[in-house]
Amino acid sequence: MDAGGEAARQGRPDGVPEKFWDDGAGAVRVDALLRSYRELEKRLGRSLPLPQDAADEAGRARLLEALGRPKAPEDYAIEPAHPMLQSDPDINRRLHDAGFTQAQTQLVYELAAERLLPVLDDARGEMAAERERERLARHFGGDEAWRQTAKQLRTWGERSLSPEVYATLSASHDGVLALHEMMRRAEPEIVGQAGSGGLEPSEDRLQEMMRDPRYWRDRDPQFIARVTDGFKRLYSG
């Protein structure tokens, strides 16, 4: 038996694609292999050439555009992730210079909305709270007077109001003033109304309350508690 008959009996060798194998001849189809090789050469010849060096701006631009970068920064189609984060021409120009694609640039804006906006919201909240504190300090006669007033308001509010009502009133300038007025009306014997507008108890008023029959004769628990609390606030630092 000749070599061709022996190869045909053995079949296509492993690693030889079926299109390159002639079962009848039991041999590789050289003509098909050559055609495939020539097609591969043509495709490689049409491939995008890489930039020759760092100074090859045209080559770099061709490569980046092939990868998805728009031709100009103005061509980015940004969908704002938040009204505060609109497309910015200067940022887009810098991203374009860095070779960012459309998808990458969109991701930059989305990450800014995800990461930066919560930080900005916290900062705005802190600034607003500081402005409220300054307004209250001016209203009550200065920082020290406001610190004392805030302490007394907290004691009275937590004792006299529901947690929800106290939290709501103490969260704003107007709410604190309303809380101050509520305390003044609830305990006129203790809360002074003259001077700086603070809530300092008056020792004369407390002595007067102790002469009240509700204190020494009836031993009214609520009335006694108000007098005791007044002395605590008067001498608490």
Phi, psi and omega in degrees: 000137182280174183294324180296318179294322178296319180294320180297322180292327182286335180084181185292130180291154175297140178091351177261115179303150183300325183291343179259010184241133178257106182296322182296317181273345183065036184214164176293138177277096185296322180297317178294322179296320179293319179299316180297320179296318180294321177297321179295320177299318180297316181296318178295327178292333179271358182296155180291122179289140178283154176303141182290321179199184183296336181274355182278078183296320181296317178295320178296318180297318179299316181295315182294322178294323177295329179278348176123003177283133177298163180293329182220155179303328181293346183273354175295130178255088185272130172260107185302131177280347180201146180304332180283347185242070177280162179301129183248120184301320182292317177297317180298322179297316181293322177293323178295317178299328180278356176089019182290137175280175177302312182295320180293320179293319176300321180296324178302314180294321180292321177293325177298317179295322183287321188260321188274323184300318176300323178295317179295321178298317178297318181296318178297321179297319179294321179294319179295319179296322179293320177296320178297317180298319180296320178297318180292321178298318178296319183295320185265007171098022176122171184297315183294317178298321180292322178299317178294317180297316181299320179296316181290321177298320179297316180299312182291317183296317180292332180277327191255340186240161175291153180304322181294315181294316181297317180298320180293313183292322184281359184270355182215162179302309182295324179295321178295320178296323176294320178297319177299317180293321178298318179292320180298319181287326183286328184228064181294337180291331186259317188281121176285151182246352183265176174077227190281354183088010180281185184243029181295128175294153179255127180296324177299318180295320180294320177297322178296319178296325180292337176276352179290136180304332179297336181272306188269336183257307184279340183051048179297116185302318181293319180294317178298320180297323179293320178294315180300315179296324178298317178294323178299316180291327182292324186246018180271073176071000000 
